[in-house]
């Protein structure tokens, strides 16, 4: 839903607790756009859901985490271990299979188990799993808690890793193109602002920790956005065919996708603008004087 004003459109964000509910919300037109897992977007299109990937949520921002005192020191040490993944449709699952191939490991060498992301740190702490791969801030949570350490940041093993993508209903793209453009411009401007100054990231952590945004503490979010500073990136968010072709092929080969699908069938990159064309005083956002764009 949106509310229009002279300053721009206000986009109402909504949280979902599971992926089937997201799918139903798209079908029923309860929502017009949503951030979902990249392979899931492809499968939704294969299932006939009229959506298009129009932008990315971020780059990187995922890590493989093991116990602080674990004897796991490289990917090969994960053989025979239990590793939590967010979903079989998550690109984190695709990455684990890609790495197993790279390390000449059999596809079932690691016991990959679907666990809701918020439960990954507590599962590691309890000893019910040996490792997990998940998006932030749940990777950093075990680090900051003193019981986990990062085995690999995805930025170091799959450059410019893609996790979440913005999908938009096709009817909205056709009927409300200017509105969709405003949404994507807002996300792009926010990302540009975040990546251009470390202080902006600290301000963003304070904003995101407010009740309307995230239940996580400012300290945790500041850690995610600074340790290291390129742990997660918010620019270079155009959906690129070469990136998605690789994800699609790997997902199909391991049985995540029911069929291959061409990039043009599920993606629309026509809303992407050069960052040099985007200019927005994001400092006003911190005081609540600018509209919020986007939302999961």
N, C-alpha and C positions, 0 to 999 in steps of 0.2 A: 504494500500500500504506500501511497505517496501523498504528500501535502505540498502544494505549490505556494510559493511566495515570491516577492520581488528579488529576494536574495538567492533563490534557487529552490529545488525540490528537496523535501525532507523524506528520506527513505526509511521506512520502519523495518527494523531488523527483528528476526525471530529465531529462537534457538530450537533445535530438534534433538531428541535423545537417541534416535536410531535412524538408519538409512531407509527402511521401508516406509516410514512416515514421510520422509522427504519426497520419495517417489510419488506417494499418494497426493501430497500437497501440490506437486507440479501438475499431476494429471487433473486434479480438481480446480486448478488455477487459483489455489489459495495463496500461492506465492508466484512471483514473476521471474525471480532469479535467485540462485542459491550457490554457495560454494560446496562442491562435493568432490569426491575422489576421482582422479583422472580416468582410471580404467572403468569406474562405475558410470561415468558420463558416456563412454563409448557403448557400454552394454545397454544403458537406457535407450540410446538411439537404435541399437540393434533390436530392442524390444518394441520399437515403434513409438517411443515417447518423443514428441516433437520439440527437442531442445537443441541448442547450439552452444558449444564452448566459445566464449568471446574474450576471455582474459584469464590470467592466472591470479591466484591469491598471494603467492610469494614464491621465491626460489629458496631451495635448501630448507633450513629450519627443521631438520630431522636428524636423529642420531641413534646409533646402536649403543645401548647402555648395558653394562654388566655390573656385578657386585664390586664394591670398592676393593675388597681383598680377594677377588676371584682369581683363579689360575688361567682365565681366558685372556690372552694377550694379543691374539690375531684372529682373523676370520676362521682359519682352519681349526682353532681350538673350540669353535662352536659345534663341531661334529659330535653328535650324540647328545647334545644339550637341548633344553626346551627354551624356545624363544617366542615371546608374544609378538603378534602383529595386530594392527588395528582392525583389519578386515581382509578377506581374500581379494576384495576389489581395490585394496589400497596399493598405491605404487610402492609402498614399503615392502609389500609381499613380492612384487616384481623385482625389486632391488635384491632381496635375499636370494632369489633364484638366479639372478644375473651374477651375483657374487659366487654362488656355489659353482656355477659353470666356470668362472674365472679361476677358481681354486681347484678345479677338476674333482669336484665332489658330486656324489649322486644327489638327485633332486630331493630324496628323503633323508639326507644326511643330518639335517637339523629338524627337530620336531617343532614345526611352526603352529602356534595355537592362536586362534582369534580371541582377543581380550579387549574389552572397551578401553580406550586410551586412558581415561582417568584412573583405571585400576592397575595400570602397568607398574608404577612405582611401588605400590603396596604389595603387589604380587612378588616383585623382586625382593623386597624387604622381608617378606614372610618365607622366602625360599621355595615357593611353589613354581617359580620359573628361574632359569639361569641368566636370561638376558631378555631385552625387549628392544624393538625398533618402533619409534613413534615420533609424531610431530611435537613441537614445543607447545606449551611449556613443560610437558610431562617428562621429557628427557632431562631437562635441567633440574627438575624437582628432586630426583634421587641424588644428583650431584650436590645440590645445595643442602640436602638433608644429611649428607655425610655418609651415605651407605651405597652410593653408586658412582661409577666413573664412565666416561664416554670412551667406548672402544674405537668408534669412527664417527665423525661428522659426515653426513652424506656429501657435503661440499668437497670432501677429500677422496671420495670413492665413486661418485657420479656427479660430475660437474653440472651446476645449475639444475639440481634435482627438482622435479615437479611433484607436488603432493596434491594440493587442492586447486580446483579450477572453477571459474565462474561460469555457470550455465544459465542461459536465458531462454524462456519459452519463445518458440518461433513466432507465434501470433503477436507477441509483444514486440519483437524485432520488426515485424511487418507494419503493425498498426501504430506503434509508439516509438519510432526510431530515435527521435530527438531525446526522449526520456532515457532510453537505454544508453545513448551516447553520454548523457549527463552523468548517469551512474558510473560508467566506466571511466570517464574523465575524472570524476571525484576519487575513485580508487587509485588511479594513476597519480593524481596530484598528491594524495596522501602518502603514497609510496615514495615519490620524489622528495617530499618534505622529510620523511623518515631517514632516507639514506644520505641526505646532504649534510647532516649535522648530528653529532652524538648527543648534544643537549636535547635535540628534538626527540630522540629516542627515549630519553629519560622523562621528558614531558609526556610522551605517548604512554609510557608505562603507568604513570600516575593516572592519566585519563582512563586507560583500559581497566584499571583496578577498581574503578567505581562500579557500583552495583549493576548499572545498566549494561555493562560491557563484559566483565569477567569476574569470577569468584576468586581469582588468584591474587596473591599479595603483590604490592608494588615492587618489593625486593626481588621476588622471583622473576617478574617480568623485566625488571632492569637487568638482571643477570642474563636472561635470554637475549636481550637486545645489545649486550656488550661483551659477553665472554665466550668467544671472541666477537668482535664487532660484526664480522661477516658470517656469523652463525646462521642468520636468516637475512635474506635480502628482499627488498620490496620494489626494486626496479628491474628492467628487462623482463617485463611480464607479458609480452606478446606471445600468443600461442603459435609456436613454430612447427611447421610440418615435420621437419626432420626429428624433432624431439618426440612428437606424438606418434610418428611412424614406428620409432624404436619401442616405445611403450606398448603400442598396439600389437606389434609382432611378438614381443616377449609374452604379453598377456594371453595371446591366442595359443602360443606354443605350450604354455603350462596349463591350459584349460580354464583360465579365468574368463576369457571371452568366448562366446558361443560361435563366433565367426570372425573373419577379418572384416575390416571396414575402412573405407577410404576417408582420409582427413576431411575432405570437402563435405562429406555427408553429415559430420557432427560438429564442425568448427566453422566459425565466421570471424575472421580477423580484420574485418573492414572497419571496426571501431577504434583500432589502435592508432594513436597519434604519437609523433616524436615528442619526447619529454620537453624539448625546447619550446614547443608550442603551448605548453601548459603553465599557467601562472595563477597561483591562488595563495592568498595570505593565510596559511594554515595556523598562524599564531592566534588568529581570532577563534579558531575552533576550541582552543583550551578554555576560553572564557564563555563558550556557548553561543557566540554570535554568528557562527557560520553553520550551514546545514551539514548533517552527516550523510555521507554517501555510502551505499553498499550495506553489507551486513550478512551474517550467516543465518 
